[in-house]
Amino acid sequence: MGKVWFVGAGPGDPDLITVKGRDLVSCAGAILYAGSLVAEATTRWARAGCEIVDSKSMALEEITAWLIDQAGKHEVVVRLQTGDPTLYGALIEMVQPLDAAGVAVGVVPGVSSAMASAAAACESLTLPEVTQTVILTRMEGRTPMPEGEALRELAAHHSTLCIFLSITLLGEVIKSLLDASWRDDSPILVVHKASWPDEEKIIRGTLTDIRQQCREQKINSQAMIIVSPALGARNWPELKKSKLYDETFTHRFRRGIKKES
């Protein structure tokens, strides 16, 4: 049997796949990619004769059966997944049948849409003495949230929130934030198809106006919602600077300079 690799294709731009992921694509005998979310261009490194299949119309059992079948024919089989396979990637439910069939599995991480969205907007998810915590979560929909993980409860920390898979529930997202005592003029960022060439849209607003802006832009899928006390810091007149680069700060690679009082 060959080995099945779950490869993070990244957020959209084919060039954001990792070098290891690209190398696996180039030597794979078969590739199954999530066509509803992964750009087909990510398969452009595949060798001639590689069997390439789009899984967007396949159920879980069809996906795992295909992977097991191809592992019996090829040394390297690649399952290309959006972003990072370990985050909202249904990884374990696909790996378990492979384990049961005796098929070896490997995972290659990818760039998450959370990081790609922050990069697209030139925002930092953390800032000294502003927020040092990032919560990756989603709004409850058809998939229920575990106890204690409702957005309102997580938002009460007033740290950075990267909210996946929730753009169609934006009204409920805003309500949860307001219930957690976020101000109605708090900044919010929505990035549609972060890093996708010619398709990316960056929408900045507040809890008051972001929903209307998204309606006007017809944003109803593949969007990352970021709420953070650090949003917009690029334009702040003053920032608390990182200690790491402070000339008076000593660490194991540099001795700090004492300033005379």
MODA-V467415 format. One record per residue. N is the residue number from 0. RES is the residue in one small letter. SS is DSSP state (h for helix, s for strand, l for the rest). PHI is phi in degrees with one decimal (999 if undefined). Layout:
N_RES_SS_PHI + N_RES_SS_PHI
This chain:
0_m_l_999 + 1_g_l_-82.3 + 2_k_s_-117.3 + 3_v_s_-98.1 + 4_w_s_-107.6 + 5_f_s_-91.5 + 6_v_s_-112.2 + 7_g_s_-73.5 + 8_a_l_-80.4 + 9_g_s_88.4 + 10_p_l_-81.2 + 11_g_l_162.6 + 12_d_l_-64.3 + 13_p_h_-56.3 + 14_d_h_-72.5 + 15_l_h_-89.6 + 16_i_l_-67.0 + 17_t_l_-71.4 + 18_v_h_-61.0 + 19_k_h_-63.3 + 20_g_h_-62.7 + 21_r_h_-60.9 + 22_d_h_-64.6 + 23_l_h_-67.6 + 24_v_h_-59.7 + 25_s_h_-72.1 + 26_c_h_-111.1 + 27_a_l_-71.0 + 28_g_l_-87.2 + 29_a_s_-151.2 + 30_i_s_-132.8 + 31_l_s_-114.7 + 32_y_s_-116.2 + 33_a_l_-82.5 + 34_g_l_-64.7 + 35_s_l_-72.2 + 36_l_l_-129.9 + 37_v_l_-101.2 + 38_a_l_-64.8 + 39_e_h_-59.9 + 40_a_h_-61.2 + 41_t_h_-66.3 + 42_t_h_-89.7 + 43_r_l_-66.1 + 44_w_l_-86.6 + 45_a_l_-63.6 + 46_r_l_-77.7 + 47_a_l_-61.3 + 48_g_l_89.5 + 49_c_l_-66.5 + 50_e_s_-83.2 + 51_i_s_-118.0 + 52_v_s_-130.2 + 53_d_s_-90.8 + 54_s_l_-94.8 + 55_k_l_-61.7 + 56_s_l_-101.9 + 57_m_l_-97.7 + 58_a_l_-84.6 + 59_l_h_-53.6 + 60_e_h_-63.5 + 61_e_h_-68.3 + 62_i_h_-62.6 + 63_t_h_-67.9 + 64_a_h_-64.0 + 65_w_h_-63.4 + 66_l_h_-62.8 + 67_i_h_-65.3 + 68_d_h_-61.9 + 69_q_h_-68.8 + 70_a_h_-66.0 + 71_g_l_-78.8 + 72_k_l_-112.3 + 73_h_l_-130.3 + 74_e_l_-70.7 + 75_v_s_-125.3 + 76_v_s_-122.2 + 77_v_s_-117.2 + 78_r_s_-104.9 + 79_l_s_-89.4 + 80_q_s_-119.3 + 81_t_l_-67.9 + 82_g_s_58.9 + 83_d_l_-114.0 + 84_p_l_-61.8 + 85_t_l_-84.6 + 86_l_l_-120.6 + 87_y_l_53.4 + 88_g_l_-109.2 + 89_a_l_50.5 + 90_l_h_-62.3 + 91_i_h_-65.7 + 92_e_h_-69.4 + 93_m_h_-88.2 + 94_v_h_-72.4 + 95_q_h_-56.0 + 96_p_h_-63.5 + 97_l_h_-67.9 + 98_d_h_-57.3 + 99_a_h_-63.5 + 100_a_l_-88.9 + 101_g_l_76.8 + 102_v_l_-94.4 + 103_a_s_-68.6 + 104_v_s_-131.6 + 105_g_s_-135.2 + 106_v_s_-128.7 + 107_v_s_-114.6 + 108_p_l_-66.8 + 109_g_l_-136.5 + 110_v_l_-73.3 + 111_s_l_-77.4 + 112_s_h_-63.7 + 113_a_h_-63.6 + 114_m_h_-71.6 + 115_a_h_-65.0 + 116_s_h_-67.8 + 117_a_h_-62.4 + 118_a_h_-65.9 + 119_a_h_-59.2 + 120_a_l_-93.4 + 121_c_l_52.5 + 122_e_l_-117.2 + 123_s_l_-102.1 + 124_l_l_-78.6 + 125_t_l_-133.8 + 126_l_s_-144.0 + 127_p_l_-55.2 + 128_e_l_63.5 + 129_v_l_-114.7 + 130_t_s_-155.7 + 131_q_l_-122.8 + 132_t_l_-131.0 + 133_v_s_-121.5 + 134_i_s_-107.5 + 135_l_s_-98.9 + 136_t_s_-152.4 + 137_r_s_-148.5 + 138_m_l_-82.7 + 139_e_l_-66.3 + 140_g_l_-136.0 + 141_r_l_-69.1 + 142_t_l_-94.5 + 143_p_l_-70.4 + 144_m_l_-94.9 + 145_p_l_-63.3 + 146_e_l_-58.1 + 147_g_l_88.0 + 148_e_l_-114.4 + 149_a_l_-61.0 + 150_l_h_-57.2 + 151_r_h_-57.8 + 152_e_h_-69.3 + 153_l_h_-69.3 + 154_a_h_-66.4 + 155_a_l_-63.4 + 156_h_l_-73.5 + 157_h_l_55.6 + 158_s_l_-101.9 + 159_t_s_-73.8 + 160_l_s_-119.3 + 161_c_s_-107.0 + 162_i_s_-108.2 + 163_f_s_-87.7 + 164_l_l_52.8 + 165_s_l_-134.8 + 166_i_h_-64.7 + 167_t_h_-73.5 + 168_l_h_-113.1 + 169_l_h_-57.9 + 170_g_h_-60.3 + 171_e_h_-72.2 + 172_v_h_-59.6 + 173_i_h_-62.1 + 174_k_h_-60.6 + 175_s_h_-63.2 + 176_l_h_-67.2 + 177_l_h_-64.6 + 178_d_h_-64.9 + 179_a_l_-93.1 + 180_s_l_74.2 + 181_w_l_-75.2 + 182_r_l_-71.3 + 183_d_l_-70.0 + 184_d_l_-98.1 + 185_s_l_-63.7 + 186_p_s_-71.5 + 187_i_s_-142.3 + 188_l_s_-123.4 + 189_v_s_-122.1 + 190_v_s_-120.6 + 191_h_s_-94.8 + 192_k_l_49.7 + 193_a_l_-53.8 + 194_s_l_78.2 + 195_w_l_-69.6 + 196_p_l_-57.1 + 197_d_l_66.6 + 198_e_l_-123.0 + 199_e_l_-65.3 + 200_k_s_-131.7 + 201_i_s_-116.7 + 202_i_s_-122.1 + 203_r_s_-109.4 + 204_g_s_-167.5 + 205_t_s_-122.6 + 206_l_l_-60.6 + 207_t_l_-75.7 + 208_d_l_-116.1 + 209_i_h_-65.5 + 210_r_h_-65.3 + 211_q_h_-65.3 + 212_q_h_-61.3 + 213_c_h_-67.0 + 214_r_h_-61.3 + 215_e_h_-63.4 + 216_q_l_-87.6 + 217_k_l_56.4 + 218_i_l_-91.2 + 219_n_l_-138.9 + 220_s_l_-161.8 + 221_q_l_44.6 + 222_a_s_-131.6 + 223_m_s_-100.6 + 224_i_s_-108.2 + 225_i_s_-123.2 + 226_v_s_-123.3 + 227_s_l_-162.1 + 228_p_l_-69.1 + 229_a_l_-93.3 + 230_l_l_-62.0 + 231_g_l_83.7 + 232_a_h_-62.4 + 233_r_h_-55.8 + 234_n_h_-102.7 + 235_w_l_-72.9 + 236_p_l_-71.3 + 237_e_l_-137.4 + 238_l_l_-133.9 + 239_k_l_-76.3 + 240_k_l_-83.2 + 241_s_l_-65.9 + 242_k_h_-64.3 + 243_l_h_-56.0 + 244_y_h_-104.8 + 245_d_l_-72.8 + 246_e_l_-63.9 + 247_t_l_-90.1 + 248_f_l_-93.7 + 249_t_l_-94.3 + 250_h_s_-139.5 + 251_r_l_-70.5 + 252_f_l_-105.1 + 253_r_s_-156.0 + 254_r_l_-92.7 + 255_g_l_-68.8 + 256_i_l_-93.8 + 257_k_l_-76.1 + 258_k_l_-96.8 + 259_e_l_-73.4 + 260_s_l_-81.2
